[in-house]
Amino acid sequence: MKSTLKIAKGFSLLTLTLVVLVSCSENKKDKATDIALNEGVKEAVSLEKNELSKDFKAYWYAGKAEITSYKLEQARYGEMREGNAVLIYVTEPFLNDKQVKADGNNPDNIPVLKLNSTKNYLTGIYPYSIMNSSFYPVHDNQHALKLTFSSQEWCGQVYTQLNNRAKFEVASHSYFESEADQELQLDKAVLENEIWNKIRINPENLPQGNFNMIPSLEFSRLTHKELKSYSATASLTNNGKHQTYEVNYPELKRTLKINFSTQFPYTIESWSDSFISGYGANAKTLTSTGTKIKTLNTPYWRQNGNKDLYLRDSLGI
């Protein structure tokens, strides 16, 4: 009987020891995960900040957003579609750990220049509604902190989000079986989506030459291309009144050109995007374009009454 009790006690002690060891191991793993997830936060704090010019502060911190409308010619399914696009730029505080807009003042807030871009066009009987968002540090000292993309049309909706942490963490959802729900990590590289923010802050810092770039979330999803970095060649040219930033993706057979003013605030005047559109025998190289209509500097978030509808007319949309 005594031997049995000793064995039972010994077994209990061994079990307890194993539980403690496993728990400690799991805690170490949890801590390692937390460190990896928060690495981006620490990196953001330690990065040197580029000085903001007086012009930048006066323009982007005047309590208003910049809204610009564009006439859109969009390639889809091997044909050109007419529609409209809008670029909405505004500064706001961003919480890098939660990856959202901050509700209040916080020493860990990162000031960002946010771009919300929308496109609306018809494909035959049914409409497309597309939105991209990019949150880019105004100090132009690291990659975009977050990107989101969504597309809605009568076949269904798709959504992709990229978070800048130790690596780029991507979550994607689609109604296509082959794409469905995906989670992946990407090594950091230049993001096409962040280029539109960098132009507005300091075009001299745009990457040039040969490098790897991750195409826009919109292009990758709507063309069903793998979301990854591709070899790219980029150049910046100046014709006096405008500058043009051109990106070529040889593997994708795609060329993107963004035309913007040479003087601050470097307004986006137009763009063109040439790529293969359509499938099978209908596939051909077409060029989507956006041409500026009108710009308003206004606190649009306060203009949500019926009395404010006339502002859409002034934007020509």
C-alpha positions as CSV (number, residue, x, y, z in Angstrom):
1,M,0.0,0.0,0.0
2,K,2.8,2.4,1.0
3,S,4.6,1.5,-2.3
4,T,1.5,2.3,-4.3
5,L,1.2,5.7,-2.6
6,K,4.8,6.5,-3.2
7,I,4.4,5.6,-6.9
8,A,1.3,7.8,-7.1
9,K,3.0,10.7,-5.5
10,G,6.0,10.3,-7.8
11,F,3.8,10.2,-10.9
12,S,1.9,13.3,-9.7
13,L,5.1,15.1,-9.2
14,L,6.4,14.1,-12.6
15,T,3.1,15.2,-14.2
16,L,3.3,18.6,-12.4
17,T,6.9,19.1,-13.6
18,L,6.0,18.3,-17.2
19,V,3.0,20.7,-17.1
20,V,5.2,23.5,-15.7
21,L,7.9,22.9,-18.4
22,V,5.3,22.8,-21.2
23,S,3.6,26.0,-19.8
24,C,7.0,27.8,-19.7
25,S,7.8,26.6,-23.2
26,E,4.4,28.0,-24.4
27,N,4.9,31.2,-22.6
28,K,8.3,31.6,-24.3
29,K,6.6,31.0,-27.7
30,D,3.9,33.5,-26.9
31,K,6.5,36.1,-25.9
32,A,8.4,35.4,-29.1
33,T,5.3,35.9,-31.1
34,D,4.5,39.1,-29.3
35,I,8.0,40.4,-29.9
36,A,7.7,39.6,-33.6
37,L,4.3,41.3,-33.9
38,N,5.5,44.4,-32.1
39,E,8.8,44.6,-33.9
40,G,7.2,47.0,-36.4
41,V,6.1,49.3,-33.5
42,K,9.6,49.5,-32.1
43,E,11.1,50.0,-35.5
44,A,8.7,52.9,-36.2
45,V,9.6,54.6,-32.9
46,S,13.4,54.3,-33.6
47,L,13.3,55.5,-37.2
48,E,14.7,58.9,-38.0
49,K,11.9,61.3,-39.0
50,N,12.3,63.5,-42.1
51,E,11.5,67.2,-41.4
52,L,8.2,68.4,-42.6
53,S,8.2,71.7,-44.6
54,K,6.2,74.8,-43.6
55,D,4.2,74.4,-46.8
56,F,3.4,70.8,-46.0
57,K,2.2,71.7,-42.5
58,A,0.1,74.6,-43.7
59,Y,-1.6,72.6,-46.5
60,W,-2.1,69.2,-44.8
61,Y,-2.8,70.4,-41.3
62,A,-5.5,73.0,-42.1
63,G,-8.3,70.8,-40.9
64,K,-9.4,69.8,-44.4
65,A,-9.1,66.9,-46.8
66,E,-8.2,67.2,-50.5
67,I,-10.8,65.6,-52.8
68,T,-10.0,65.3,-56.5
69,S,-12.4,63.8,-59.1
70,Y,-11.2,62.1,-62.3
71,K,-12.8,61.0,-65.5
72,L,-12.1,57.2,-65.6
73,E,-11.5,55.0,-68.6
74,Q,-11.1,51.5,-67.2
75,A,-10.1,48.3,-69.0
76,R,-12.1,45.3,-67.8
77,Y,-12.8,42.0,-69.5
78,G,-11.0,43.1,-72.7
79,E,-13.1,46.2,-73.2
80,M,-12.9,49.9,-72.1
81,R,-15.5,51.2,-69.5
82,E,-16.4,54.7,-68.7
83,G,-16.7,55.8,-65.1
84,N,-15.3,58.1,-62.4
85,A,-12.6,58.0,-59.8
86,V,-11.9,60.0,-56.7
87,L,-8.7,60.4,-54.7
88,I,-9.3,61.6,-51.1
89,Y,-6.1,62.6,-49.2
90,V,-6.2,63.6,-45.5
91,T,-3.8,63.5,-42.5
92,E,-4.7,61.7,-39.4
93,P,-3.1,60.0,-36.3
94,F,-2.5,56.2,-36.6
95,L,-2.0,53.6,-33.9
96,N,0.6,51.2,-35.2
97,D,0.0,48.4,-32.7
98,K,-3.7,48.2,-33.4
99,Q,-3.3,49.3,-37.0
100,V,-6.2,51.8,-36.9
101,K,-6.9,55.5,-36.8
102,A,-6.3,56.8,-33.3
103,D,-9.3,58.2,-31.4
104,G,-7.2,60.6,-29.4
105,N,-3.8,61.9,-28.5
106,N,-1.2,59.3,-27.7
107,P,2.6,59.5,-27.6
108,D,2.8,56.3,-29.8
109,N,0.6,57.8,-32.5
110,I,2.2,57.9,-36.0
111,P,1.0,60.8,-38.2
112,V,0.0,59.5,-41.6
113,L,-1.1,60.8,-44.9
114,K,-4.1,58.6,-45.8
115,L,-5.3,58.0,-49.3
116,N,-8.8,56.7,-49.9
117,S,-9.3,56.1,-53.7
118,T,-12.5,55.0,-55.3
119,K,-13.5,53.8,-58.8
120,N,-17.0,53.3,-60.1
121,Y,-17.9,52.0,-63.6
122,L,-20.3,49.6,-65.4
123,T,-19.5,46.3,-67.0
124,G,-22.6,45.7,-69.1
125,I,-25.7,45.4,-66.9
126,Y,-23.8,45.4,-63.6
127,P,-21.7,48.0,-61.7
128,Y,-18.2,47.8,-60.2
129,S,-17.4,49.7,-57.0
130,I,-13.7,49.7,-55.9
131,M,-11.9,51.2,-53.0
132,N,-8.3,51.3,-51.9
133,S,-6.9,52.8,-48.7
134,S,-3.2,53.4,-47.8
135,F,-1.9,54.7,-44.5
136,Y,1.6,56.2,-45.1
137,P,3.8,58.0,-42.5
138,V,4.1,61.7,-43.3
139,H,7.8,61.5,-42.3
140,D,8.4,59.2,-45.3
141,N,10.7,56.9,-43.3
142,Q,9.2,53.5,-43.7
143,H,6.7,51.5,-45.8
144,A,2.9,52.0,-45.6
145,L,1.6,50.9,-42.2
146,K,-1.5,49.4,-43.7
147,L,-3.3,48.8,-47.0
148,T,-6.9,47.7,-47.7
149,F,-8.7,46.9,-50.9
150,S,-12.3,46.0,-51.6
151,S,-14.3,45.4,-54.7
152,Q,-18.1,44.9,-55.0
153,E,-20.1,43.8,-58.0
154,W,-23.1,41.6,-58.7
155,C,-21.0,38.4,-58.8
156,G,-19.8,39.0,-55.3
157,Q,-17.2,40.9,-53.2
158,V,-13.5,40.5,-52.5
159,Y,-11.4,42.1,-49.7
160,T,-7.7,42.2,-49.0
161,Q,-5.7,43.8,-46.1
162,L,-2.0,44.1,-45.7
163,N,-0.5,45.0,-42.3
164,N,3.1,46.2,-41.9
165,R,4.5,44.2,-39.0
166,A,7.7,42.1,-38.7
167,K,6.8,41.1,-42.3
168,F,3.9,42.2,-44.5
169,E,0.9,40.2,-43.2
170,V,-1.8,39.7,-45.7
171,A,-5.4,38.5,-45.2
172,S,-7.5,38.0,-48.4
173,H,-11.1,36.9,-48.9
174,S,-12.8,36.1,-52.2
175,Y,-15.9,34.4,-53.5
176,F,-13.8,32.4,-56.0
177,E,-13.0,28.9,-54.8
178,S,-9.4,29.0,-56.1
179,E,-8.8,32.2,-54.0
180,A,-11.3,31.9,-51.1
181,D,-9.8,32.8,-47.7
182,Q,-6.0,33.2,-47.6
183,E,-3.4,34.3,-45.1
184,L,0.2,34.9,-46.1
185,Q,3.4,36.7,-45.2
186,L,5.5,38.7,-47.6
187,D,9.1,39.9,-47.3
188,K,9.1,43.7,-47.3
189,A,9.5,45.5,-50.6
190,V,8.3,48.7,-52.2
191,L,4.5,48.8,-52.3
192,E,2.8,50.2,-55.5
193,N,-0.1,51.5,-53.3
194,E,2.3,53.6,-51.2
195,I,3.7,55.4,-54.3
196,W,0.6,57.6,-54.5
197,N,1.3,58.8,-51.0
198,K,5.0,59.3,-51.5
199,I,4.4,61.5,-54.5
200,R,2.4,63.9,-52.4
201,I,5.0,64.1,-49.6
202,N,8.3,64.2,-51.5
203,P,8.6,62.8,-55.1
204,E,12.4,63.1,-54.8
205,N,12.3,60.0,-52.5
206,L,10.5,57.9,-55.1
207,P,12.4,54.6,-55.8
208,Q,14.1,54.6,-59.2
209,G,16.1,52.1,-61.3
210,N,15.6,48.3,-60.9
211,F,14.1,46.9,-57.7
212,N,11.3,44.6,-56.5
213,M,7.8,46.0,-56.1
214,I,4.5,44.5,-54.9
215,P,1.8,45.5,-57.4
216,S,-1.4,47.2,-56.1
217,L,-3.9,45.0,-54.2
218,E,-6.5,46.0,-56.8
219,F,-4.4,44.9,-59.8
220,S,-3.3,41.6,-58.2
221,R,-6.8,40.6,-57.2
222,L,-8.8,41.7,-60.3
223,T,-6.3,40.1,-62.7
224,H,-5.9,37.0,-60.5
225,K,-2.1,37.4,-60.3
226,E,-0.2,36.1,-57.3
227,L,0.3,38.7,-54.7
228,K,4.1,38.9,-54.4
229,S,7.0,41.2,-55.3
230,Y,7.9,41.4,-59.0
231,S,10.9,42.8,-60.7
232,A,10.2,46.4,-61.7
233,T,12.0,49.3,-63.4
234,A,11.0,52.9,-62.4
235,S,11.9,56.4,-63.6
236,L,11.0,60.0,-62.9
237,T,11.0,62.5,-65.7
238,N,10.2,66.3,-65.7
239,N,8.8,68.1,-68.7
240,G,8.6,71.5,-66.9
241,K,4.9,71.7,-65.9
242,H,4.5,68.1,-64.9
243,Q,6.5,65.2,-63.7
244,T,5.9,61.6,-64.6
245,Y,6.7,58.5,-62.5
246,E,6.7,55.4,-64.6
247,V,6.8,51.8,-63.4
248,N,7.4,48.9,-65.7
249,Y,6.7,45.2,-64.7
250,P,8.3,43.0,-67.4
251,E,6.8,39.8,-66.1
252,L,3.3,41.3,-65.9
253,K,3.6,43.1,-69.2
254,R,2.3,46.2,-67.5
255,T,3.3,49.9,-67.4
256,L,1.9,52.4,-64.9
257,K,2.4,56.1,-65.4
258,I,1.4,58.8,-62.8
259,N,1.5,62.4,-63.9
260,F,1.7,65.1,-61.2
261,S,2.6,68.8,-60.8
262,T,6.2,69.8,-60.3
263,Q,5.4,72.2,-57.5
264,F,4.1,71.4,-54.0
265,P,1.5,70.0,-53.2
266,Y,2.4,67.7,-56.2
267,T,-1.3,67.2,-57.3
268,I,-2.0,64.0,-59.3
269,E,-3.1,65.3,-62.7
270,S,-3.7,62.0,-64.5
271,W,-2.5,58.4,-64.8
272,S,-2.4,55.6,-67.3
273,D,-2.1,51.9,-66.7
274,S,-1.4,49.5,-69.6
275,F,-1.9,45.8,-69.1
276,I,-3.4,42.7,-70.7
277,S,-7.2,42.8,-70.2
278,G,-9.6,40.0,-70.9
279,Y,-9.2,36.2,-71.2
280,G,-8.5,33.8,-74.0
281,A,-9.1,35.1,-77.5
282,N,-10.4,38.4,-76.0
283,A,-7.1,39.1,-74.2
284,K,-5.4,42.3,-75.4
285,T,-3.3,45.1,-74.1
286,L,-5.5,48.1,-73.1
287,T,-4.8,51.3,-71.2
288,S,-6.8,52.5,-68.3
289,T,-6.7,56.3,-67.7
290,G,-7.7,58.8,-65.1
291,T,-7.9,62.5,-66.0
292,K,-8.4,65.2,-63.4
293,I,-11.8,67.1,-63.3
294,K,-11.8,69.1,-60.1
295,T,-10.2,69.5,-56.7
296,L,-11.9,70.6,-53.5
297,N,-10.2,71.3,-50.1
298,T,-12.9,70.7,-47.6
299,P,-13.8,68.9,-44.3
300,Y,-16.1,66.5,-46.1
301,W,-16.9,64.5,-42.9
302,R,-19.0,67.5,-41.8
303,Q,-20.8,67.8,-45.1
304,N,-23.2,64.9,-44.9
305,G,-26.5,66.7,-45.2
306,N,-28.8,66.9,-48.2
307,K,-27.8,70.6,-48.4
308,D,-24.3,69.5,-49.2
309,L,-25.3,67.5,-52.3
310,Y,-24.3,70.4,-54.6
311,L,-20.7,69.7,-53.8
312,R,-20.8,66.5,-55.8
313,D,-22.0,68.5,-58.8
314,S,-19.0,70.8,-58.4
315,L,-16.7,67.7,-58.5
316,G,-18.4,66.6,-61.7
317,I,-19.4,63.2,-60.5
